[in-house]
Structures are given as structure tokens and as C-alpha cells.
Amino acid sequence: MSDSQRPGAVPRAAADFYKPENYQAEESVGYMMRRITTLVSQAVTSDMWEPGAPTFPQWAPLYKLHLGHATTVAELARECQLDTGAMTRLLDRLEAKGLCRRVRSLSDRRVVNIELTDEGRAAARQVPHVLCRVQNEALAGFSREEWEQLKGYLRRILDNTQALAVRGEKDESAS
């Protein structure tokens, strides 16, 4: 929870690090975070590549299913921050690879449950191993203290951007 989200906290003023007259996208925090995510995705995909293996975008839903964080299409879409249409397409690909199956609920025919196959469970068990290996390689040269500091900075950026999103949602509902 950021300071501005704590009860009774005074919101902090926005920083003014970026100026339109000298803005360089490659130097923006957002650009660098997106680039890091893309490169980690590519490293994970190449690390695990074999015919029929899940791609990086398919790892998150597989792992969330494996951990029991979701059991339905709607829950999984929320957990993965995807719309249900995108989740349906992703599940189509996972199902085609034999990693999961959709099963209609017997108590409510509108609900579609998702189950991992044996192959899906085996793939999901590999997720933490691959992600740890790739992320540790990306953090080569960092001390434990620097790593903790970096996570703290990223949490602060996350808190700030979540507050922006909430504010945007409130603005949209007011209009």
C-alpha cells in the first residue's frame, strides 16, 4: 500500500522528471519496464521451446490453474488481467496443445471450469524453475540489497500506477 493510499495520508505531488521538450521514450521507466518484460518473455520462450510447449503468455494461466488461483474462464481472465475473449483464445491454444480441458459445470451450465491435463500439470511445475533461472540471469551483478531496493522501487511505481488507474475509473464513472 502506498503512502497516498494509507488512511489519513496526504497525497504526494507528482514528480516532474520528464519534460516534453527533451522527452526520449527509450529513457522512460515505462519503456524500459516493457522492454524488460519483452526480453524476459523471449528468454523464457526460448529456454523452454520444444514443439507443443506453452509460450510465455500461456505460462501464467497454466501456473495459476496449477496453484488453484482460478478454476473458471472468468476467474482465470481476472487473475491474468485479460478480457474473457482473449482468455478464450488463449485457452483454445492450450487445449489444442493438450494442456487443459474445459468442462461445463454440472450445477450451473453457464459456468465453464478449466482442468489441467497431466501434460498441463507437468508444464506448470516447470514454470517457477524457468522463471527463476531467467530472472536470476537478468539480475546478474546485483547484490541482495540492490535487489531488495529495486523491488521496493517497483512496488512504489506499481502503487502509484494503481492509484492512477483507480482515479481514472472514478473519472470515467462520474462522466
VEXTINU-689919 format. One record per residue: x, y, z of N, C-alpha, C, CB in turn. Coordinates in steps of 0.2 Angstrom, whole numbers, padded with zeros to 4 digits, always signed. Atoms other than C-alpha are relative to their C-alpha. Glycine has a CB too. Layout:
// VEXTINU-689919
XYZXYZXYZXYZ;...
END
This chain:
// VEXTINU-689919
+0004-0006+0000+0000+0000+0000+0004+0006+0000-0005+0000+0006;-0004-0006+0000+0007+0017-0005-0002+0005+0006+0000+0003-0007;+0002-0005-0005+0008+0032+0007-0006+0003-0001+0006+0005+0001;+0006-0003+0002-0006+0040-0003-0006-0004+0001+0001+0003-0007;+0006+0004+0000-0017+0025-0001-0002-0001+0008+0001-0006-0003;+0001+0002-0007-0015+0024+0018-0005+0005+0003+0007+0001+0004;+0005-0004-0002-0030+0031+0028+0003+0006+0004-0004-0003+0006;-0002-0006-0003-0027+0049+0033+0006+0003-0004+0001+0000+0007;-0006-0002+0004-0012+0051+0021-0001+0006-0004+0004-0006-0003;+0001-0006+0004-0009+0067+0012+0003-0003-0007+0004+0006+0002;-0002+0002+0006-0007+0063-0007+0007+0004-0002-0005+0001-0006;-0006-0003+0002+0011+0066-0014-0001+0004-0007+0006-0005+0000;+0001-0003+0006+0013+0078-0028+0004-0004-0005+0004+0007+0000;-0003+0003+0005+0018+0071-0045+0007+0002-0001-0005+0000-0006;-0007-0002+0002+0036+0071-0050+0000+0004-0006+0005-0006+0000;-0001-0004+0006+0042+0082-0064+0007-0002-0004-0001+0007+0001;-0006+0003+0002+0056+0071-0070+0000+0001-0008+0002-0007+0002;+0001+0000+0007+0050+0071-0088-0002+0006-0003-0004-0006-0003;+0002-0006+0003+0049+0086-0099-0002-0001-0008+0005+0006+0001;+0002+0001+0007+0040+0087-0116+0006+0002-0005-0006+0003-0002;-0005-0003+0005+0054+0097-0124+0007-0004-0001+0002+0007+0003;-0006+0004+0001+0068+0084-0121-0002-0008+0002+0005+0002+0005;+0003+0007-0001+0057+0068-0119+0003-0005-0005-0007-0001+0000;-0003+0005+0004+0066+0052-0125-0004-0006+0002+0008+0000+0000;+0003+0006-0002+0055+0037-0125+0004-0006+0003-0004-0003-0006;-0005+0005-0002+0070+0025-0123+0002+0001+0007+0006-0001-0005;-0002-0001-0006+0074+0033-0107-0006+0000+0005+0003+0007+0001;+0006+0000-0005+0056+0032-0099+0000-0007+0004-0006+0001-0004;+0001+0006-0004+0053+0020-0085-0005-0005-0003-0002+0002+0007;+0005+0004+0003+0038+0013-0094+0003-0004-0006-0006+0004-0002;-0003+0003+0006+0048+0009-0110+0005-0005+0003+0004+0005-0004;-0005+0004-0002+0062+0001-0100-0004-0006+0003+0005+0003+0005;+0003+0006-0003+0050-0010-0090-0004-0004-0005-0006+0003+0005;+0003+0004+0006+0040-0015-0106+0006-0004-0004-0003+0005-0005;-0006+0003+0003+0057-0019-0114+0003-0006+0004+0006+0005-0002;-0002+0006-0005+0062-0030-0099-0004-0005-0001+0001+0003+0007;+0005+0005+0000+0046-0039-0099+0000-0004-0007-0007+0003+0000;-0001+0003+0006+0048-0042-0118+0006-0005-0001+0000+0005-0006;-0006+0004+0001+0065-0049-0117+0000-0006+0005+0006+0004+0002;+0001+0006-0005+0061-0060-0101-0004-0005-0004-0003+0003+0006;+0004+0005+0003+0047-0067-0111+0003-0004-0006-0006+0004-0003;-0004+0004+0005+0058-0071-0126+0005-0005+0003+0004+0005-0004;-0005+0005-0004+0071-0079-0114-0004-0006+0002+0004+0004+0005;+0004+0006-0003+0058-0090-0106-0002-0004-0006-0006+0003+0004;+0003+0004+0006+0050-0095-0123+0006-0004-0003-0003+0005-0005;-0005+0003+0003+0067-0099-0130+0003-0006+0005+0006+0004-0002;-0003+0005-0005+0073-0108-0114-0004-0007+0000+0000+0003+0007;+0004+0006-0001+0058-0120-0114-0003-0002-0007-0006+0002+0004;+0003+0002+0006+0055-0121-0133+0001-0007-0002+0003+0005-0005;+0000+0007+0003+0050-0138-0140-0007+0000-0003+0001-0006+0005;+0006+0000+0003+0036-0142-0151-0006-0002+0005+0000-0006-0006;+0006+0001-0004+0019-0140-0142+0001+0003+0007-0001-0008+0001;-0001-0003-0007+0027-0132-0127-0004+0007+0001+0008+0002+0001;+0004-0006-0001+0017-0117-0119+0005+0006-0002-0003+0000+0007;-0004-0006+0001+0023-0100-0124+0000+0004+0006-0003+0004-0006;-0001-0004-0006+0027-0086-0112-0007+0002+0002+0004+0006-0001;+0006-0002-0002+0009-0079-0112-0005-0006+0003-0004+0003-0006;+0004+0006-0002+0002-0097-0109+0002-0002+0007+0001-0005-0005;-0003+0002-0007+0013-0099-0093-0004+0002+0005+0007+0002+0000;+0004-0003-0006+0003-0088-0082-0006-0003+0001-0001+0008-0001;+0006+0004-0002-0014-0096-0084+0001-0007+0002-0004+0000-0006;-0002+0006-0002-0006-0113-0083+0002-0001+0007+0006-0003-0004;-0003+0000-0007+0003-0109-0067-0006+0002+0005+0006+0005+0001;+0005-0002-0005-0012-0100-0059-0005-0006+0001-0004+0006-0003;+0004+0006-0001-0023-0116-0063+0003-0005+0004-0002-0003-0007;-0003+0005-0004-0010-0127-0056+0000+0002+0008+0008+0000-0002;+0000-0003-0007-0009-0116-0040-0007+0000+0003+0003+0006+0001;+0006-0001-0002-0028-0116-0039-0003+0007+0001-0001-0004+0007;+0002-0007-0001-0030-0097-0040-0006+0001-0004+0006+0004-0002;+0006-0001+0004-0044-0100-0053-0002-0007-0002+0001+0005-0006;+0003+0007+0002-0055-0114-0059-0005+0001-0006-0004-0004+0005;+0004-0001+0006-0066-0105-0072+0003+0005-0005-0007+0003+0003;-0003-0005+0005-0063-0095-0088+0000+0007+0003-0004+0000-0006;+0001-0007-0003-0070-0079-0079+0005+0001+0005-0007+0001+0002;-0005-0001-0005-0059-0081-0064+0007+0000-0003+0000-0006+0005;-0006+0000+0003-0044-0085-0074+0002+0006-0004+0001-0006-0005;+0000-0006+0003-0047-0070-0085+0002+0006+0005-0006+0002-0004;-0002-0005-0005-0047-0059-0070+0007-0001+0003-0005+0000+0006;-0006+0001-0003-0032-0067-0062+0006+0002-0005+0001-0007+0002;-0005-0001+0005-0022-0065-0078-0001+0007-0003+0000-0005-0006;+0001-0007+0002-0029-0047-0081-0001+0000-0008+0006+0005+0001;+0002+0000+0007-0036-0052-0098-0008+0000-0001+0003-0006-0004;+0007+0001+0001-0053-0050-0106-0002-0007-0001-0003+0005-0005;+0002+0007+0001-0064-0066-0107+0001-0002-0007-0007+0000+0002;-0001+0002+0007-0062-0066-0126+0007-0002-0001-0002+0006-0005;-0007+0001+0000-0043-0065-0125+0002-0007+0003+0004+0005+0002;-0002+0006-0004-0043-0079-0112-0003-0006-0004-0004+0001+0007;+0003+0006+0004-0055-0090-0123+0005-0002-0005-0007+0002-0002;-0005+0002+0005-0042-0089-0137+0006-0003+0003+0001+0007-0004;-0006+0003-0003-0028-0092-0126-0001-0008+0002+0002+0004+0006;+0002+0006-0002-0037-0107-0119-0001-0005-0006-0007+0000+0005;+0001+0004+0006-0041-0113-0136+0007-0003-0002-0003+0004-0006;-0007+0002+0001-0022-0114-0139+0003-0005+0005+0005+0006-0001;-0003+0005-0005-0018-0123-0123-0004-0006+0000-0002+0003+0007;+0004+0006+0001-0032-0135-0126+0002-0004-0006-0008+0001-0001;-0002+0003+0007-0026-0139-0144+0007-0003+0002+0001+0006-0005;-0006+0002-0002-0009-0142-0136+0000-0006+0005+0005+0005+0003;+0001+0006-0005-0017-0155-0124+0002+0002+0007+0004-0006-0002;-0002-0002-0007-0013-0145-0108-0005+0002+0005+0005+0006-0001;+0006-0001-0004-0030-0141-0102-0006-0002-0004-0001+0007+0003;+0006+0001+0003-0048-0145-0105-0006+0004+0004-0002-0008+0000;+0005-0003-0003-0064-0136-0102-0006-0004+0001-0003+0006-0005;+0005+0004-0002-0078-0144-0093-0006+0004+0003+0002-0005+0006;+0006-0004-0002-0096-0137-0091-0002-0003+0007-0006-0002-0004;+0002+0001-0006-0101-0136-0073-0007-0004+0000-0001+0006+0004;+0006+0004-0001-0115-0149-0068-0005+0004+0004+0002-0007+0003;+0005-0004-0004-0123-0137-0056-0002+0006-0003+0003+0002+0007;+0002-0006+0003-0123-0122-0067+0003+0000-0007+0002+0007+0003;-0002+0001+0007-0122-0125-0086+0003+0006-0003-0006-0002-0004;-0003-0006+0003-0117-0107-0089+0008+0001+0002-0003+0007+0003;-0007+0000-0003-0100-0110-0079+0004-0005-0004+0000-0001+0007;-0004+0004+0003-0086-0117-0088+0007-0001+0004+0002+0002-0008;-0006+0001-0004-0072-0125-0077+0006-0002-0005-0002-0005+0005;-0006+0001+0004-0054-0127-0083+0004-0005+0004+0004+0006-0002;-0004+0005-0004-0044-0143-0078+0006-0001-0004-0004-0006+0000;-0006+0002+0003-0026-0146-0082+0000-0007-0001+0006+0002+0005;-0002+0007+0001-0021-0162-0090+0006-0002+0003+0000-0001-0008;-0006+0002-0003-0007-0172-0084+0006+0004-0003+0001-0008-0001;-0005-0003+0004+0004-0164-0098+0000+0008+0003-0001+0000-0007;+0001-0007-0002-0003-0147-0092+0003+0001+0007-0007+0002+0000;-0003+0000-0006+0002-0151-0074+0008+0000+0000-0003-0005+0005;-0007+0001+0001+0019-0156-0079+0004+0006-0002+0002-0006-0005;-0003-0006+0003+0022-0140-0089-0001+0005+0005-0004+0002-0006;+0001-0005-0005+0015-0129-0075+0005-0001+0006-0007-0001+0004;-0006+0001-0006+0028-0137-0062+0006+0003-0003+0000-0008+0001;-0007-0003+0003+0042-0131-0074+0000+0008+0001+0001-0002-0007;+0000-0007+0000+0036-0113-0073+0005+0004+0005-0007+0003+0002;-0005-0004-0004+0045-0107-0057+0007-0002-0001-0002-0003+0008;-0007+0001+0002+0061-0116-0062+0003+0004-0006+0001-0008-0002;-0002-0004+0006+0062-0107-0079+0000+0007+0002-0005-0001-0006;+0001-0007-0002+0056-0090-0072+0006+0002+0005-0007+0001+0003;-0006-0002-0004+0069-0091-0058+0006+0000-0003+0000-0005+0006;-0006+0001+0003+0083-0096-0069+0001+0007-0005+0000-0006-0005;+0000-0006+0005+0079-0082-0082+0001+0007+0004-0006+0001-0004;+0000-0007-0004+0076-0068-0069+0006+0000+0004-0006+0000+0005;-0007+0000-0003+0092-0073-0059+0005+0002-0005+0001-0007+0003;-0004-0002+0005+0101-0071-0075+0000+0007-0002+0000-0004-0007;+0002-0007+0001+0093-0054-0078+0003+0004+0006-0007+0001-0001;-0003-0004-0006+0099-0049-0061+0007-0001+0002-0004-0002+0006;-0007+0001-0001+0117-0054-0063+0003+0007+0002+0003-0003-0006;-0003-0006-0002+0128-0042-0054-0003+0004+0005+0002+0004-0006;+0004-0003-0005+0115-0036-0042+0002-0003+0007-0007+0001-0001;+0000+0003-0007+0118-0038-0023-0007-0001+0003+0004+0005+0005;+0007+0001-0003+0104-0044-0012-0003+0007+0002+0001-0005+0006;+0003-0007-0002+0102-0026-0005-0002+0004-0006+0006+0004+0003;+0002-0003+0006+0101-0019-0023-0006-0003-0002+0005+0000-0005;+0006+0003+0002+0088-0032-0027-0006+0002+0004+0001-0008+0000;+0005-0002-0004+0078-0028-0012-0002+0007-0001+0002-0001+0007;+0002-0007+0001+0079-0009-0016-0004+0000-0007+0007+0004-0001;+0003+0000+0006+0074-0012-0034-0007-0002+0001+0004-0005-0005;+0007+0002-0001+0059-0022-0029-0004+0005+0004+0000-0007+0005;+0004-0005-0003+0054-0008-0017-0002+0006-0004+0004+0003+0006;+0002-0005+0005+0055+0005-0031-0005-0002-0004+0007+0002-0004;+0005+0003+0004+0045-0006-0042-0007+0000+0003+0002-0007-0003;+0006+0000-0003+0032-0008-0029-0003+0007+0001+0001-0003+0007;+0002-0007+0000+0031+0011-0027-0003+0002-0006+0006+0004+0003;+0002-0002+0006+0029+0013-0045-0007-0004-0001+0005-0002-0006;+0007+0004+0001+0015-0001-0045-0005+0004+0004+0001-0007+0002;+0005-0004-0004+0006+0008-0031-0002+0006-0003+0003+0001+0007;+0002-0006+0004+0007+0024-0040-0005-0001-0006+0006+0004-0001;+0004+0002+0006+0000+0017-0056-0006-0003+0001+0004-0004-0005;+0006+0002-0002-0013+0008-0047-0005+0005+0002+0000-0006+0005;+0004-0006-0002-0019+0024-0039-0002+0004-0006+0004+0004+0005;+0002-0003+0006-0019+0032-0056-0006-0003-0004+0006+0001-0005;+0006+0004+0003-0030+0018-0063-0006+0001+0004+0002-0007+0000;+0006+0000-0004-0042+0019-0049-0003+0007-0001+0001-0001+0008;+0002-0007+0001-0043+0038-0051-0003+0001-0007+0006+0005+0000;+0003+0000+0007-0046+0035-0070-0007-0003+0000+0005-0003-0005;+0006+0004+0000-0060+0023-0066-0005+0004+0003+0001-0007+0004;+0004-0004-0004-0068+0035-0054-0002+0006-0005+0003+0003+0006;+0002-0005+0005-0067+0049-0068-0005-0002-0005+0007+0003-0003;+0004+0003+0006-0075+0038-0081-0007-0001+0003+0003-0006-0002;+0006+0001-0003-0089+0033-0069-0004+0006+0001+0000-0004+0006;+0004-0006-0001-0093+0051-0065-0002+0004-0006+0005+0005+0004;+0002-0003+0006-0095+0056-0083-0005-0003-0003+0006+0001-0005;
END
